[in-house]
Amino acid sequence: MNTPRKALVLGATGGAGGEIAAALLRRGWQVRALIRDASRPGLPAQIEWHAGDAMHAADVAQAAHGVEVIVHAVNPPGYRNWHKLSLPMLEHTLAAARATGARIVLPGNVYNYGPDALPLLHEDSPQQPLTRKGAIRMAMERRLQQATAEGVRTLILRCGDFFGPRASSNWFAAMVKPGRPVRAVNYPGEHELRHAWAYLPDVGETVARLLERESELAAFECFHFGGHWVDGNAMADAIRRATGQPELPLRAFPWWLVTLAAPFVALFRELREMRYLWQLPLQLDNRKLVALLGAEPHTDLGQAVETTLRGLGCLDGAAARPLRPEH
């Protein structure tokens, strides 16, 4: 009998980490996760939960003992202190990977890129971010690439904007009101501009399939996930069908309110910085990924939107999930 492969997921209660953990479990992996309160009710019983904090190197090292993969899907809590915490947290994961020989998986995004790289993003497109979070993301990826000289292997899957039933802190959730019936869709960009969306269950499945091709991966490997490339009208239509409201209004996102509140609310400051990503078309080139896997896991947009709305508690009869930031 083959011994199951083992993975440690940091951020397993968040959207990306939770879906990667679920996909690995479906494909026969043993999954371990680090969480501050391992006695929290409702944690999936299939996961081996370890009490600890990703901001403490010793906790990460202990939880990583004996694993082949460490999924780094954890962010500083509440959009605070990214510049102080993100790279130290990554160093804890790097230290654990050096000690165990595990490959690091980083669910990436497009913050690395400035408007000069749009509309079509390739793995090697120039990275000239305009924002603080973009600069941090670029520094994280650069540090991971440098770590190949230290014997650390890395897999990065860059994605568009996340949405899914486990994710409550993202642009999709900002377009509706989690926990309430949908009354309007507040779209952040021009309605006719196409934007890249990444349905998190598909992202999780993609990561799991890539890890099964370990022998074909380079020490530092990066792929782009295509996801759903749709405009605001198509996304609104999918929400209308899911809610059974064909006349549901599509409205402009209240950027004016974000601008007014930005000096006082950290989340709004971060949202305002990302506005440029909604002012141009945004697409990720996934040809490298498809060449390796044969096809990208892809859930129909209508099904993905309905499942997401149900997870957010926005459909009749759907219980609202407790909203937690992805950290």
C-alpha positions in Angstrom: 0.0 0.0 0.0 1.3 3.5 -0.9 1.8 5.8 2.0 -0.3 9.0 1.6 1.6 12.2 0.9 1.5 14.8 3.6 0.9 18.5 3.3 0.9 21.4 5.8 -1.6 24.2 4.9 -1.1 27.6 6.5 -4.3 29.5 6.2 -6.6 26.5 6.0 -9.6 28.4 7.4 -9.3 30.9 4.6 -10.6 30.7 1.0 -7.5 29.7 -0.9 -6.0 27.5 1.8 -9.3 25.9 2.6 -10.0 24.9 -1.0 -6.4 23.6 -1.6 -6.7 21.5 1.6 -10.0 20.1 0.4 -8.6 19.2 -3.0 -5.6 17.5 -1.5 -7.9 15.5 0.8 -10.0 14.4 -2.2 -6.9 13.2 -3.9 -5.7 11.1 -1.0 -3.3 13.4 0.8 -3.0 13.7 4.6 -3.5 17.3 5.4 -2.2 19.1 8.5 -3.1 22.7 9.4 -1.9 25.3 11.8 -4.5 27.4 13.6 -4.4 29.6 16.7 -7.4 27.8 18.3 -7.4 24.1 17.4 -10.5 23.6 19.6 -12.7 25.9 17.5 -16.0 24.2 16.7 -16.7 23.3 13.1 -13.2 22.5 11.9 -13.2 19.7 9.3 -12.4 16.4 11.1 -10.3 15.1 8.1 -7.6 17.7 8.8 -5.0 17.2 11.5 -5.2 20.6 13.3 -2.2 21.9 15.2 -2.4 24.8 17.6 0.0 27.5 16.7 0.6 30.8 14.9 2.2 31.2 11.5 3.9 34.3 12.9 6.0 32.1 15.2 8.8 30.2 13.5 8.8 27.4 16.1 5.1 26.6 15.6 5.5 26.4 11.8 8.6 24.2 12.2 6.8 21.8 14.5 3.7 21.5 12.4 5.8 20.9 9.2 7.6 17.9 10.6 7.4 15.1 8.0 5.5 16.9 5.3 6.3 17.0 1.6 4.4 20.3 0.8 3.8 23.5 2.7 1.0 25.7 1.4 1.7 29.3 2.3 -1.9 30.7 2.0 -1.7 32.9 5.1 -1.7 36.7 5.3 -1.4 39.2 8.1 -4.7 39.6 9.9 -7.1 42.4 8.9 -5.0 43.9 6.1 -2.7 45.4 8.8 1.1 45.6 9.0 1.7 43.8 5.7 5.0 45.5 5.3 6.2 44.3 8.7 4.7 40.8 8.8 4.5 39.3 5.3 8.2 38.6 4.7 8.9 37.4 8.2 6.0 35.0 8.0 7.4 33.7 4.7 10.8 33.2 6.3 9.2 30.9 8.8 7.8 28.8 6.0 11.2 28.9 4.2 13.0 27.7 7.3 10.5 24.8 7.7 10.9 23.9 4.0 14.7 23.8 4.3 14.4 21.5 7.4 12.0 19.1 5.8 12.7 19.3 2.1 9.1 20.2 1.4 8.0 22.2 -1.6 6.3 25.5 -0.9 3.1 26.4 -2.6 2.1 30.1 -2.9 -1.4 31.0 -4.2 -0.4 34.1 -6.0 -2.3 37.1 -7.4 -1.8 39.9 -9.9 -0.8 42.6 -7.5 2.8 42.1 -8.7 1.8 43.8 -12.0 1.4 47.5 -12.8 -0.9 48.8 -15.6 2.0 48.6 -18.1 1.7 44.8 -18.1 -2.0 44.7 -18.8 -4.2 43.5 -20.4 -2.7 40.0 -20.9 -0.4 38.8 -18.2 2.3 36.1 -18.9 4.4 34.4 -16.3 7.4 36.5 -17.4 5.5 39.8 -17.9 7.4 42.8 -16.3 6.6 43.4 -12.7 6.4 47.1 -11.9 3.8 47.3 -9.1 2.3 50.7 -8.1 1.1 49.6 -4.7 2.5 48.6 -1.3 0.9 45.2 -1.4 2.2 44.7 -5.0 5.7 45.5 -3.9 5.4 43.1 -1.0 4.0 40.3 -3.3 6.9 40.9 -5.7 9.4 40.7 -2.9 7.9 37.5 -1.6 8.2 35.8 -5.0 11.7 37.1 -5.4 12.7 35.7 -2.0 11.2 32.3 -3.0 13.2 32.3 -6.2 16.4 33.2 -4.3 15.7 30.3 -2.0 16.3 27.7 -4.8 20.0 28.3 -4.0 19.2 27.1 -0.5 17.6 23.9 -1.8 14.0 25.1 -1.4 11.5 24.2 -4.2 8.5 26.5 -4.9 5.3 26.4 -6.9 3.4 29.6 -7.5 0.0 29.7 -9.1 -1.0 33.3 -9.9 -4.7 33.9 -10.2 -7.2 36.7 -10.8 -9.7 37.8 -8.2 -10.8 35.0 -5.9 -14.4 33.9 -5.4 -15.9 30.8 -3.9 -18.1 29.5 -1.1 -15.3 29.6 1.6 -14.1 33.1 0.7 -15.6 36.1 2.3 -12.9 38.7 2.0 -12.7 39.5 -1.8 -14.1 41.6 -4.6 -17.0 39.3 -5.2 -18.2 39.7 -1.6 -17.8 43.4 -2.0 -20.2 43.4 -5.0 -23.0 41.9 -2.8 -23.7 41.9 0.9 -22.7 38.6 2.6 -25.5 37.3 4.8 -28.2 39.2 3.0 -30.4 38.6 -0.1 -28.8 40.3 -3.1 -30.6 43.6 -4.0 -28.0 44.9 -6.5 -24.6 44.1 -8.0 -22.0 46.9 -7.3 -19.4 46.2 -10.0 -15.9 47.8 -9.5 -15.1 48.4 -13.1 -16.6 49.5 -16.4 -19.4 47.0 -17.2 -18.0 46.1 -20.6 -14.4 45.5 -19.5 -13.4 41.8 -19.0 -11.7 40.8 -15.8 -10.0 37.6 -14.6 -11.9 35.7 -11.8 -10.5 32.6 -10.1 -13.1 30.2 -8.6 -11.3 28.8 -5.6 -12.4 25.1 -5.8 -10.9 25.1 -9.3 -7.7 26.8 -7.9 -7.5 24.1 -5.2 -7.9 21.3 -7.8 -5.3 22.9 -10.0 -2.7 23.0 -7.2 -3.4 19.4 -6.3 -3.0 18.2 -9.9 0.3 20.2 -10.3 1.7 18.6 -7.1 1.0 15.2 -8.6 3.4 16.2 -11.4 6.3 16.9 -9.0 8.8 15.0 -11.2 8.0 17.4 -14.1 8.3 20.7 -12.1 11.3 22.9 -11.9 12.8 23.9 -8.5 11.1 27.3 -8.9 7.9 27.0 -10.9 5.2 29.5 -11.7 2.0 29.1 -13.6 -0.9 31.4 -14.5 -4.5 30.3 -13.9 -7.0 31.5 -16.5 -10.2 31.1 -14.6 -13.2 33.0 -15.8 -12.5 36.0 -18.1 -15.8 37.8 -18.2 -17.1 41.4 -18.1 -19.4 43.0 -15.6 -22.5 42.3 -17.6 -21.8 38.5 -17.7 -21.0 38.4 -14.0 -24.2 40.3 -13.2 -26.3 38.0 -15.4 -24.9 34.9 -13.6 -25.9 36.5 -10.3 -29.3 37.3 -11.7 -29.8 33.7 -12.7 -28.6 32.3 -9.4 -30.9 34.6 -7.4 -33.8 34.2 -9.8 -34.0 38.0 -10.2 -33.7 38.9 -13.9 -34.2 42.6 -13.2 -31.4 42.8 -10.5 -29.7 46.2 -11.1 -26.1 46.5 -12.0 -24.6 49.5 -10.4 -21.3 51.3 -10.2 -19.1 50.4 -7.2 -19.1 53.4 -4.7 -15.4 54.3 -5.2 -16.2 57.8 -3.8 -17.1 56.2 -0.5 -13.9 54.2 -0.5 -11.9 57.3 -1.1 -13.6 59.2 1.7 -13.1 56.4 4.2 -9.6 55.4 3.1 -7.8 57.6 5.7 -9.7 55.9 8.5 -10.3 52.3 7.3 -7.3 50.0 6.4 -9.4 47.8 4.1 -10.6 50.8 2.1 -7.0 52.1 1.7 -6.1 48.7 0.2 -9.1 48.6 -2.1 -8.4 52.1 -3.4 -4.8 51.1 -4.3 -6.2 48.3 -6.5 -8.5 50.4 -8.5 -6.2 50.4 -11.6 -6.8 46.7 -12.0 -10.5 47.5 -12.8 -9.7 50.3 -15.2 -8.3 48.0 -17.9 -9.1 44.5 -19.2 -7.3 41.9 -17.2 -6.5 38.4 -18.4 -4.0 35.7 -17.4 -2.3 33.6 -20.0 -2.7 29.9 -18.9 -1.1 28.2 -21.9 1.8 26.9 -19.8 -0.6 25.4 -17.3 -2.7 23.8 -20.0 0.4 22.4 -21.7 1.3 20.5 -18.6 -2.1 19.4 -17.3 -3.9 19.1 -20.6 -6.8 21.3 -19.4 -7.4 23.7 -16.6 -10.1 22.7 -14.0 -13.0 24.8 -14.8 -16.5 25.0 -13.2 -19.3 26.6 -15.2 -19.7 30.3 -14.2 -23.4 29.9 -13.3 -22.7 27.0 -11.0 -19.7 28.7 -9.5 -21.6 31.9 -8.8 -24.6 30.1 -7.3 -22.3 28.0 -5.0 -20.5 31.2 -3.9 -23.7 33.1 -3.1 -24.9 30.1 -1.1 -21.7 30.0 0.8 -22.0 33.7 1.5 -25.5 33.3 2.8 -27.0 35.4 0.0 -29.6 32.9 -1.3 -32.9 32.1 0.3 -32.6 29.2 2.7 -28.8 29.5 2.8 -27.3 30.0 6.2 -24.6 32.7 6.3 -21.1 31.5 6.9 -19.2 33.2 9.7 -17.1 35.8 7.8 -13.4 35.5 8.5 -10.5 37.2 6.8 -8.2 34.9 4.8 -5.3 34.5 7.2 
